């Protein structure tokens, strides 16, 4: 009877360790990405613009493709280097909120490879939303 439980317990233990390793390594990657990249998108109502800023603290970014989705015509621009500030005209706050205009960046980094970053536009007084990273 004990011989039947040993393989089952072994498989469960190995699976549990594998799952812990997976979650631990992804949280380390996220922390590294959060420490490497600073991205913000602020709507300045009095000027009618959204200011999008990007900074790579490691200074190892080769290029960034910035996109603002959900517009009548999608805004897209490519930058070279590790930082930029771009201002985009928006006449007013969208009727259904800023979530309908996500800001995405496709970053080509010397050490990290290709990294996708997504954030939301926010008003001046709102807290900075969390960044979403994808490989």
C-alpha positions as protocol buffer text, in pm:
chain_id: "A"
residue {
  index: 1
  type: UNK
  ca { x: 0 y: 0 z: 0 }
}
residue {
  index: 2
  type: UNK
  ca { x: 285 y: 241 z: 84 }
}
residue {
  index: 3
  type: UNK
  ca { x: 440 y: 175 z: -257 }
}
residue {
  index: 4
  type: UNK
  ca { x: 133 y: 324 z: -431 }
}
residue {
  index: 5
  type: UNK
  ca { x: 152 y: 650 z: -235 }
}
residue {
  index: 6
  type: UNK
  ca { x: 523 y: 719 z: -290 }
}
residue {
  index: 7
  type: UNK
  ca { x: 492 y: 794 z: -665 }
}
residue {
  index: 8
  type: UNK
  ca { x: 178 y: 1002 z: -611 }
}
residue {
  index: 9
  type: UNK
  ca { x: 339 y: 1206 z: -332 }
}
residue {
  index: 10
  type: UNK
  ca { x: 652 y: 1251 z: -543 }
}
residue {
  index: 11
  type: UNK
  ca { x: 454 y: 1383 z: -840 }
}
residue {
  index: 12
  type: UNK
  ca { x: 256 y: 1622 z: -619 }
}
residue {
  index: 13
  type: UNK
  ca { x: 572 y: 1751 z: -448 }
}
residue {
  index: 14
  type: UNK
  ca { x: 755 y: 1806 z: -778 }
}
residue {
  index: 15
  type: UNK
  ca { x: 451 y: 1982 z: -928 }
}
residue {
  index: 16
  type: UNK
  ca { x: 418 y: 2210 z: -625 }
}
residue {
  index: 17
  type: UNK
  ca { x: 787 y: 2306 z: -643 }
}
residue {
  index: 18
  type: UNK
  ca { x: 755 y: 2374 z: -1016 }
}
residue {
  index: 19
  type: UNK
  ca { x: 455 y: 2601 z: -962 }
}
residue {
  index: 20
  type: UNK
  ca { x: 634 y: 2791 z: -684 }
}
residue {
  index: 21
  type: UNK
  ca { x: 940 y: 2837 z: -907 }
}
residue {
  index: 22
  type: UNK
  ca { x: 721 y: 2965 z: -1194 }
}
residue {
  index: 23
  type: UNK
  ca { x: 542 y: 3226 z: -980 }
}
residue {
  index: 24
  type: UNK
  ca { x: 862 y: 3332 z: -805 }
}
residue {
  index: 25
  type: UNK
  ca { x: 1055 y: 3386 z: -1129 }
}
residue {
  index: 26
  type: UNK
  ca { x: 773 y: 3585 z: -1294 }
}
residue {
  index: 27
  type: UNK
  ca { x: 744 y: 3817 z: -993 }
}
residue {
  index: 28
  type: UNK
  ca { x: 1122 y: 3876 z: -1005 }
}
residue {
  index: 29
  type: UNK
  ca { x: 1097 y: 3959 z: -1377 }
}
residue {
  index: 30
  type: UNK
  ca { x: 812 y: 4203 z: -1313 }
}
residue {
  index: 31
  type: UNK
  ca { x: 1005 y: 4374 z: -1034 }
}
residue {
  index: 32
  type: UNK
  ca { x: 1308 y: 4409 z: -1262 }
}
residue {
  index: 33
  type: UNK
  ca { x: 1094 y: 4557 z: -1540 }
}
residue {
  index: 34
  type: UNK
  ca { x: 925 y: 4799 z: -1298 }
}
residue {
  index: 35
  type: UNK
  ca { x: 1267 y: 4915 z: -1179 }
}
residue {
  index: 36
  type: UNK
  ca { x: 1397 y: 4952 z: -1536 }
}
residue {
  index: 37
  type: UNK
  ca { x: 1111 y: 5139 z: -1706 }
}
residue {
  index: 38
  type: UNK
  ca { x: 919 y: 5452 z: -1605 }
}
residue {
  index: 39
  type: UNK
  ca { x: 611 y: 5526 z: -1816 }
}
residue {
  index: 40
  type: UNK
  ca { x: 341 y: 5784 z: -1755 }
}
residue {
  index: 41
  type: UNK
  ca { x: 54 y: 5931 z: -1959 }
}
residue {
  index: 42
  type: UNK
  ca { x: -108 y: 6245 z: -1815 }
}
residue {
  index: 43
  type: UNK
  ca { x: -398 y: 6442 z: -1960 }
}
residue {
  index: 44
  type: UNK
  ca { x: -363 y: 6816 z: -1907 }
}
residue {
  index: 45
  type: UNK
  ca { x: -718 y: 6947 z: -1946 }
}
residue {
  index: 46
  type: UNK
  ca { x: -623 y: 7317 z: -1956 }
}
residue {
  index: 47
  type: UNK
  ca { x: -390 y: 7251 z: -2253 }
}
residue {
  index: 48
  type: UNK
  ca { x: -596 y: 6976 z: -2419 }
}
residue {
  index: 49
  type: UNK
  ca { x: -298 y: 6741 z: -2448 }
}
residue {
  index: 50
  type: UNK
  ca { x: -185 y: 6403 z: -2325 }
}
residue {
  index: 51
  type: UNK
  ca { x: 182 y: 6397 z: -2230 }
}
residue {
  index: 52
  type: UNK
  ca { x: 340 y: 6052 z: -2253 }
}
residue {
  index: 53
  type: UNK
  ca { x: 682 y: 6005 z: -2097 }
}
residue {
  index: 54
  type: UNK
  ca { x: 914 y: 5706 z: -2119 }
}
residue {
  index: 55
  type: UNK
  ca { x: 1245 y: 5655 z: -1940 }
}
residue {
  index: 56
  type: UNK
  ca { x: 1471 y: 5350 z: -1935 }
}
residue {
  index: 57
  type: UNK
  ca { x: 1678 y: 5373 z: -1617 }
}
residue {
  index: 58
  type: UNK
  ca { x: 1933 y: 5127 z: -1759 }
}
residue {
  index: 59
  type: UNK
  ca { x: 1980 y: 5344 z: -2072 }
}
residue {
  index: 60
  type: UNK
  ca { x: 1986 y: 5029 z: -2291 }
}
residue {
  index: 61
  type: UNK
  ca { x: 1675 y: 5080 z: -2504 }
}
residue {
  index: 62
  type: UNK
  ca { x: 1735 y: 5074 z: -2879 }
}
residue {
  index: 63
  type: UNK
  ca { x: 1386 y: 5173 z: -2995 }
}
residue {
  index: 64
  type: UNK
  ca { x: 1028 y: 5219 z: -2878 }
}
residue {
  index: 65
  type: UNK
  ca { x: 706 y: 5209 z: -3079 }
}
residue {
  index: 66
  type: UNK
  ca { x: 437 y: 5415 z: -2903 }
}
residue {
  index: 67
  type: UNK
  ca { x: 69 y: 5356 z: -2984 }
}
residue {
  index: 68
  type: UNK
  ca { x: -249 y: 5510 z: -2848 }
}
residue {
  index: 69
  type: UNK
  ca { x: -540 y: 5282 z: -2932 }
}
residue {
  index: 70
  type: UNK
  ca { x: -912 y: 5355 z: -2954 }
}
residue {
  index: 71
  type: UNK
  ca { x: -875 y: 5681 z: -3146 }
}
residue {
  index: 72
  type: UNK
  ca { x: -1048 y: 5748 z: -3476 }
}
residue {
  index: 73
  type: UNK
  ca { x: -705 y: 5702 z: -3630 }
}
residue {
  index: 74
  type: UNK
  ca { x: -458 y: 5511 z: -3410 }
}
residue {
  index: 75
  type: UNK
  ca { x: -162 y: 5724 z: -3305 }
}
residue {
  index: 76
  type: UNK
  ca { x: 173 y: 5554 z: -3367 }
}
residue {
  index: 77
  type: UNK
  ca { x: 527 y: 5688 z: -3349 }
}
residue {
  index: 78
  type: UNK
  ca { x: 872 y: 5528 z: -3329 }
}
residue {
  index: 79
  type: UNK
  ca { x: 1149 y: 5664 z: -3106 }
}
residue {
  index: 80
  type: UNK
  ca { x: 1515 y: 5572 z: -3074 }
}
residue {
  index: 81
  type: UNK
  ca { x: 1699 y: 5601 z: -2746 }
}
residue {
  index: 82
  type: UNK
  ca { x: 1618 y: 5544 z: -2382 }
}
residue {
  index: 83
  type: UNK
  ca { x: 1379 y: 5832 z: -2311 }
}
residue {
  index: 84
  type: UNK
  ca { x: 1123 y: 6059 z: -2473 }
}
residue {
  index: 85
  type: UNK
  ca { x: 829 y: 6285 z: -2401 }
}
residue {
  index: 86
  type: UNK
  ca { x: 549 y: 6303 z: -2659 }
}
residue {
  index: 87
  type: UNK
  ca { x: 249 y: 6535 z: -2653 }
}
residue {
  index: 88
  type: UNK
  ca { x: -71 y: 6432 z: -2831 }
}
residue {
  index: 89
  type: UNK
  ca { x: -373 y: 6658 z: -2883 }
}
residue {
  index: 90
  type: UNK
  ca { x: -697 y: 6547 z: -2708 }
}
residue {
  index: 91
  type: UNK
  ca { x: -976 y: 6803 z: -2704 }
}
residue {
  index: 92
  type: UNK
  ca { x: -1160 y: 6657 z: -2405 }
}
residue {
  index: 93
  type: UNK
  ca { x: -1188 y: 6367 z: -2166 }
}
residue {
  index: 94
  type: UNK
  ca { x: -1354 y: 6072 z: -2345 }
}
residue {
  index: 95
  type: UNK
  ca { x: -1720 y: 6014 z: -2262 }
}
residue {
  index: 96
  type: UNK
  ca { x: -1648 y: 5659 z: -2139 }
}
residue {
  index: 97
  type: UNK
  ca { x: -1318 y: 5736 z: -1964 }
}
residue {
  index: 98
  type: UNK
  ca { x: -953 y: 5692 z: -2050 }
}
residue {
  index: 99
  type: UNK
  ca { x: -965 y: 5311 z: -2044 }
}
residue {
  index: 100
  type: UNK
  ca { x: -1086 y: 5318 z: -2405 }
}
residue {
  index: 101
  type: UNK
  ca { x: -750 y: 5473 z: -2508 }
}
residue {
  index: 102
  type: UNK
  ca { x: -478 y: 5237 z: -2376 }
}
residue {
  index: 103
  type: UNK
  ca { x: -118 y: 5343 z: -2432 }
}
residue {
  index: 104
  type: UNK
  ca { x: 111 y: 5063 z: -2549 }
}
residue {
  index: 105
  type: UNK
  ca { x: 484 y: 5061 z: -2601 }
}
residue {
  index: 106
  type: UNK
  ca { x: 688 y: 4798 z: -2784 }
}
residue {
  index: 107
  type: UNK
  ca { x: 1042 y: 4831 z: -2648 }
}
residue {
  index: 108
  type: UNK
  ca { x: 1355 y: 4675 z: -2798 }
}
residue {
  index: 109
  type: UNK
  ca { x: 1608 y: 4650 z: -2514 }
}
residue {
  index: 110
  type: UNK
  ca { x: 1972 y: 4537 z: -2536 }
}
residue {
  index: 111
  type: UNK
  ca { x: 1948 y: 4300 z: -2237 }
}
residue {
  index: 112
  type: UNK
  ca { x: 1576 y: 4225 z: -2198 }
}
residue {
  index: 113
  type: UNK
  ca { x: 1491 y: 4179 z: -2567 }
}
residue {
  index: 114
  type: UNK
  ca { x: 1142 y: 4281 z: -2677 }
}
residue {
  index: 115
  type: UNK
  ca { x: 919 y: 4404 z: -2397 }
}
residue {
  index: 116
  type: UNK
  ca { x: 557 y: 4516 z: -2425 }
}
residue {
  index: 117
  type: UNK
  ca { x: 432 y: 4781 z: -2182 }
}
residue {
  index: 118
  type: UNK
  ca { x: 72 y: 4894 z: -2139 }
}
residue {
  index: 119
  type: UNK
  ca { x: -61 y: 5181 z: -1928 }
}
residue {
  index: 120
  type: UNK
  ca { x: -363 y: 5410 z: -1911 }
}
residue {
  index: 121
  type: UNK
  ca { x: -395 y: 5782 z: -1955 }
}
residue {
  index: 122
  type: UNK
  ca { x: -480 y: 5958 z: -1630 }
}
residue {
  index: 123
  type: UNK
  ca { x: -584 y: 6308 z: -1528 }
}
residue {
  index: 124
  type: UNK
  ca { x: -335 y: 6526 z: -1341 }
}
residue {
  index: 125
  type: UNK
  ca { x: -484 y: 6457 z: -996 }
}
residue {
  index: 126
  type: UNK
  ca { x: -521 y: 6081 z: -1032 }
}
residue {
  index: 127
  type: UNK
  ca { x: -264 y: 5826 z: -909 }
}
residue {
  index: 128
  type: UNK
  ca { x: -36 y: 5657 z: -1159 }
}
residue {
  index: 129
  type: UNK
  ca { x: -186 y: 5326 z: -1280 }
}
residue {
  index: 130
  type: UNK
  ca { x: 15 y: 5007 z: -1267 }
}
residue {
  index: 131
  type: UNK
  ca { x: 216 y: 4910 z: -1573 }
}
residue {
  index: 132
  type: UNK
  ca { x: 138 y: 4582 z: -1747 }
}
residue {
  index: 133
  type: UNK
  ca { x: 439 y: 4403 z: -1898 }
}
residue {
  index: 134
  type: UNK
  ca { x: 443 y: 4131 z: -2162 }
}
residue {
  index: 135
  type: UNK
  ca { x: 731 y: 3950 z: -2331 }
}
